[in-house]
Amino acid sequence: MNKHLVIAMLLATMGLNAWADGSSDTSDIERKQPAHWSHLPIWGDKARELGYELPIPVGFNIYYNKQSVAYDAKDNFNLGLTGSGWLNNINANVVIPAEDVIITGEDESIQLRADAWVLPFLNIYGLAGYTKGHKDILADLSNAEGLGPNGIDMVLPIPIEYTAYNLGVGAVLAGQAEVIPGMHPFIFTGVAAFTNSWTTTTDSTIQTYIGSIRMGQRYDVGGDKLAFLLGYNYQMINQKIGGSYDFNIPLFNKKGGLAIDYDVHLVSAESHNMSVSMVYDFGPKNEWNVFLEYGFLNWDQVLLSVGRRF
């Protein structure tokens, strides 16, 4: 996601319907939930016999994700500088220490996900999406190698715009427990996911590893369901970027150009975050759902999803 897509944190929403209140009468559950056309989930009949109301096994979701993330250069930042015009005396290969590079970025993505409950407590899914984003790199040249013995006392800004397509897979574990006797039960979800993205405007691939744990409660609202959750999210973004950028630099009414070939391996600076989320299931069979999440602490993230189960 990446995107980057963090992309799979949204999929915890699928766990919110699992293992609904098992105190219901078994015959009522079986009347409301006949066997599904997909014959999923495996052991679903046994779960219904025990009085558990299971989610509709197959679903599709489309969602929007936006996040702002800080990055670290994993290795030294390599630049090739070539000047033109009044800068034509510049032709250098420059190596900038990783600690002298500041990188921030923002991504927006649209994702389509298909999922299925293969077991009453296990959901697996695949997703495909499109991301538009940018990275803003500030490279301090004062300690750079290849620019003379003392470098150059300046900070070089390098904006990078890109689009990307991604594919991903993941799994959700879900369940519920009566943590405090007599209190409304808590629902729990755990997510593990991986996505790989291919950019179209830079020579770059992006790998995103995601894990999350969420806990909350779900309430009946008429015939609908409303849940609120607090979550811990893990996200590691690994990206290698290569490409070029041209500067037009006017000075004393003269034009000069500076072409930069860059090569940098970056990773997300922070991998731990918190989130609050809400999911609303509605429709005659609660087949529709809306999900909203805000991530905070180490990076800002907004997720919005609409989906239907079949």
C-alpha positions as CSV (number, residue, x, y, z in Angstrom):
1,M,0.0,0.0,0.0
2,N,2.4,2.9,-0.9
3,K,2.1,3.5,-1.0
4,H,2.2,2.5,0.5
5,L,-0.3,1.6,1.0
6,V,-0.2,0.4,4.8
7,I,-2.4,-0.6,2.8
8,A,-3.6,-4.0,4.7
9,M,-4.4,-2.4,8.0
10,L,-7.9,-1.8,6.6
11,L,-8.5,-5.5,6.4
12,A,-8.8,-5.9,10.1
13,T,-12.4,-4.7,9.6
14,M,-13.3,-8.1,8.2
15,G,-12.7,-9.6,11.7
16,L,-15.3,-7.5,13.3
17,N,-18.2,-9.7,12.2
18,A,-16.5,-13.0,13.3
19,W,-17.7,-14.9,16.3
20,A,-20.8,-12.8,17.1
21,D,-22.6,-13.5,20.3
22,G,-22.7,-17.2,20.8
23,S,-25.6,-17.0,23.2
24,S,-28.2,-17.0,20.3
25,D,-30.5,-19.9,19.9
26,T,-28.8,-22.4,17.5
27,S,-32.0,-23.0,15.4
28,D,-32.4,-19.2,14.9
29,I,-28.8,-18.9,13.7
30,E,-29.2,-21.8,11.3
31,R,-32.4,-20.3,9.9
32,K,-30.8,-16.9,9.3
33,Q,-27.5,-18.4,8.0
34,P,-28.0,-21.3,5.6
35,A,-24.9,-22.8,4.0
36,H,-23.2,-20.4,1.7
37,W,-22.8,-21.0,-2.1
38,S,-19.0,-21.0,-1.7
39,H,-19.2,-23.7,1.0
40,L,-17.0,-21.4,3.1
41,P,-15.9,-21.2,5.8
42,I,-14.6,-24.7,6.5
43,W,-16.1,-25.9,9.7
44,G,-18.8,-23.2,9.4
45,D,-21.5,-25.7,10.0
46,K,-19.9,-26.7,13.3
47,A,-19.6,-23.1,14.4
48,R,-23.2,-22.4,13.6
49,E,-24.2,-25.6,15.5
50,L,-22.5,-24.0,18.5
51,G,-24.6,-20.9,18.1
52,Y,-22.2,-18.6,16.5
53,E,-23.3,-16.1,13.8
54,L,-20.6,-15.9,11.1
55,P,-20.0,-13.2,8.5
56,I,-20.9,-13.6,4.9
57,P,-17.8,-15.4,3.6
58,V,-16.9,-13.6,0.4
59,G,-16.4,-9.8,0.1
60,F,-15.1,-6.9,-2.0
61,N,-13.9,-3.5,-0.8
62,I,-12.7,-0.4,-2.4
63,Y,-10.8,2.1,-0.2
64,Y,-8.9,5.3,-0.1
65,N,-5.7,5.7,1.9
66,K,-3.6,8.8,2.5
67,Q,-0.5,8.9,4.7
68,S,2.5,11.2,5.4
69,V,5.7,9.4,6.4
70,A,9.3,10.3,7.3
71,Y,12.1,8.1,5.9
72,D,15.8,7.4,6.6
73,A,18.4,6.7,4.0
74,K,19.6,3.2,4.6
75,D,22.9,3.7,2.7
76,N,24.9,6.7,1.5
77,F,23.1,8.8,-1.1
78,N,24.8,8.7,-4.5
79,L,24.5,11.6,-6.9
80,G,25.8,12.2,-10.4
81,L,26.0,15.9,-11.1
82,T,26.3,17.3,-14.7
83,G,26.2,21.0,-15.4
84,S,25.3,23.0,-18.5
85,G,25.5,26.7,-19.5
86,W,27.4,28.6,-16.9
87,L,27.6,25.4,-14.8
88,N,29.3,23.3,-17.5
89,N,32.4,22.9,-15.4
90,I,30.5,20.5,-13.1
91,N,30.8,16.8,-13.7
92,A,31.1,14.9,-10.5
93,N,30.1,11.7,-8.7
94,V,29.0,12.6,-5.2
95,V,28.5,10.5,-2.1
96,I,26.5,12.0,0.7
97,P,26.5,10.3,4.1
98,A,23.1,8.8,5.0
99,E,22.8,10.9,8.2
100,D,23.0,14.1,6.1
101,V,19.9,13.3,4.1
102,I,16.3,14.2,5.2
103,I,13.4,12.5,3.4
104,T,9.7,13.0,3.8
105,G,6.9,11.7,1.7
106,E,3.1,11.6,1.1
107,D,1.1,9.0,-0.7
108,E,-2.5,8.7,-1.8
109,S,-3.8,5.3,-3.1
110,I,-7.0,3.6,-4.2
111,Q,-7.1,-0.1,-3.5
112,L,-9.5,-3.0,-4.5
113,R,-9.5,-6.0,-2.2
114,A,-11.2,-9.4,-2.5
115,D,-11.3,-11.6,0.5
116,A,-12.8,-14.9,1.9
117,W,-13.3,-16.4,5.3
118,V,-11.7,-19.8,4.8
119,L,-12.1,-20.7,8.5
120,P,-14.5,-19.2,11.0
121,F,-11.6,-17.3,12.5
122,L,-9.3,-16.9,9.4
123,N,-9.7,-14.5,6.5
124,I,-7.3,-14.4,3.5
125,Y,-7.3,-11.7,0.8
126,G,-5.6,-10.3,-2.2
127,L,-5.5,-6.6,-3.3
128,A,-4.5,-4.5,-6.2
129,G,-4.2,-0.7,-6.4
130,Y,-2.8,2.5,-7.7
131,T,-0.8,5.1,-5.8
132,K,0.3,8.7,-6.5
133,G,2.9,10.1,-4.3
134,H,6.0,12.3,-3.8
135,K,9.2,12.2,-1.8
136,D,11.0,15.4,-0.8
137,I,14.8,14.9,-0.3
138,L,17.1,17.4,1.3
139,A,20.7,16.5,0.8
140,D,23.3,18.4,2.8
141,L,26.5,18.7,0.7
142,S,28.8,20.0,3.4
143,N,30.2,16.6,4.1
144,A,29.8,15.1,0.6
145,E,32.6,13.2,-1.1
146,G,33.4,14.2,-4.6
147,L,33.0,18.0,-4.2
148,G,36.5,18.9,-3.0
149,P,38.1,18.5,0.4
150,N,35.4,20.4,2.3
151,G,32.2,19.7,0.2
152,I,29.9,22.6,-0.4
153,D,28.0,24.5,2.2
154,M,24.5,24.1,0.8
155,V,21.4,21.9,1.1
156,L,20.2,20.5,-2.3
157,P,16.5,19.9,-2.5
158,I,15.4,17.0,-4.8
159,P,11.6,16.6,-5.2
160,I,10.5,13.2,-6.6
161,E,7.0,12.6,-8.0
162,Y,5.8,9.1,-8.9
163,T,2.9,6.9,-9.6
164,A,2.8,3.2,-8.8
165,Y,0.8,0.0,-9.2
166,N,0.8,-2.6,-6.4
167,L,-0.3,-6.2,-5.6
168,G,-0.6,-7.6,-2.1
169,V,-1.7,-10.5,0.0
170,G,-2.6,-10.9,3.6
171,A,-4.5,-12.7,6.4
172,V,-6.7,-11.8,9.3
173,L,-7.3,-13.7,12.5
174,A,-10.4,-12.7,14.5
175,G,-12.3,-13.6,17.6
176,Q,-14.0,-12.3,20.7
177,A,-13.7,-12.8,24.5
178,E,-15.7,-11.8,27.6
179,V,-12.8,-10.0,29.3
180,I,-14.8,-8.8,32.2
181,P,-17.7,-11.1,33.4
182,G,-21.1,-9.5,32.6
183,M,-19.5,-6.8,30.4
184,H,-20.1,-6.5,26.6
185,P,-17.5,-8.8,25.0
186,F,-14.4,-7.5,23.3
187,I,-13.5,-8.3,19.7
188,F,-9.9,-8.8,18.6
189,T,-8.3,-8.8,15.2
190,G,-4.8,-9.5,14.0
191,V,-3.5,-8.7,10.5
192,A,-0.3,-9.6,8.6
193,A,0.2,-8.4,5.0
194,F,2.7,-7.7,2.3
195,T,2.5,-5.5,-0.8
196,N,4.9,-4.9,-3.7
197,S,4.7,-1.8,-5.8
198,W,6.2,-0.9,-9.1
199,T,6.6,2.8,-9.9
200,T,6.0,4.2,-13.4
201,T,8.0,7.5,-13.2
202,T,11.1,6.4,-11.4
203,D,13.3,3.3,-11.4
204,S,11.9,2.0,-8.1
205,T,10.1,-0.8,-6.3
206,I,8.5,-0.5,-2.9
207,Q,8.0,-3.3,-0.5
208,T,5.6,-2.7,2.4
209,Y,5.3,-5.0,5.4
210,I,2.3,-4.5,7.7
211,G,1.0,-6.0,11.0
212,S,-1.7,-4.7,13.3
213,I,-3.7,-5.7,16.4
214,R,-7.0,-4.1,17.2
215,M,-9.4,-4.4,20.1
216,G,-12.8,-2.9,20.6
217,Q,-16.5,-3.5,21.0
218,R,-19.4,-3.9,18.7
219,Y,-23.0,-2.8,19.3
220,D,-26.4,-3.4,17.7
221,V,-27.9,-0.2,16.2
222,G,-31.3,-1.3,15.1
223,G,-30.6,-4.1,12.8
224,D,-27.1,-2.8,12.0
225,K,-23.8,-3.2,13.7
226,L,-21.4,-0.4,14.9
227,A,-17.9,-1.1,16.2
228,F,-15.2,1.1,17.7
229,L,-11.6,-0.1,18.0
230,L,-8.2,1.0,19.3
231,G,-5.2,-0.4,17.4
232,Y,-1.5,-0.9,17.3
233,N,0.0,-0.8,13.8
234,Y,3.4,-1.9,12.5
235,Q,4.5,-0.7,9.0
236,M,7.9,-1.1,7.4
237,I,8.4,0.5,3.9
238,N,11.5,-0.5,2.0
239,Q,12.2,1.4,-1.3
240,K,15.1,1.8,-3.7
241,I,14.9,4.9,-5.9
242,G,16.9,5.6,-9.0
243,G,16.3,8.3,-11.5
244,S,17.2,11.8,-12.6
245,Y,16.1,15.4,-12.0
246,D,17.0,18.6,-13.9
247,F,17.4,22.0,-12.2
248,N,17.2,25.3,-14.2
249,I,19.3,27.8,-12.2
250,P,19.2,31.5,-13.3
251,L,22.1,33.7,-12.1
252,F,22.9,37.3,-13.2
253,N,20.5,36.9,-16.2
254,K,22.3,33.8,-17.3
255,K,20.8,30.4,-17.5
256,G,22.5,27.3,-16.1
257,G,21.3,23.7,-15.8
258,L,22.2,21.0,-13.4
259,A,21.2,17.4,-14.1
260,I,21.2,15.0,-11.1
261,D,21.2,11.3,-11.4
262,Y,20.3,9.9,-8.0
263,D,20.4,6.5,-6.3
264,V,19.1,6.0,-2.7
265,H,17.8,3.1,-0.6
266,L,15.4,4.3,2.0
267,V,13.3,2.8,4.8
268,S,10.5,4.3,6.9
269,A,11.9,6.2,9.9
270,E,9.2,4.9,12.2
271,S,7.5,1.5,12.2
272,H,5.1,1.8,15.1
273,N,1.8,3.7,15.2
274,M,-1.6,3.9,17.0
275,S,-5.0,4.1,15.4
276,V,-8.7,4.6,16.2
277,S,-11.3,3.2,13.9
278,M,-15.0,2.7,13.3
279,V,-16.8,0.2,11.2
280,Y,-20.5,0.2,10.4
281,D,-22.3,-2.8,8.9
282,F,-25.7,-2.3,7.4
283,G,-28.2,-3.7,5.0
284,P,-30.8,-6.5,5.3
285,K,-28.0,-9.1,6.0
286,N,-25.4,-6.6,7.1
287,E,-23.8,-7.1,3.7
288,W,-22.6,-3.5,3.3
289,N,-19.9,-2.0,5.4
290,V,-18.2,1.4,5.9
291,F,-14.8,1.7,7.6
292,L,-13.0,4.8,8.8
293,E,-9.6,4.9,10.5
294,Y,-7.2,7.6,11.7
295,G,-3.6,6.7,12.4
296,F,-1.5,8.9,14.7
297,L,1.6,9.0,16.9
298,N,4.5,8.5,14.5
299,W,2.8,9.3,11.2
300,D,-0.6,10.6,10.0
301,Q,-2.8,8.3,8.1
302,V,-6.5,8.3,7.0
303,L,-8.3,5.2,5.6
304,L,-11.8,5.1,4.2
305,S,-13.5,2.0,2.8
306,V,-16.8,0.9,1.4
307,G,-17.5,-2.8,0.8
308,R,-20.1,-5.5,0.2
309,R,-20.2,-9.1,1.0
310,F,-21.8,-11.8,-1.2
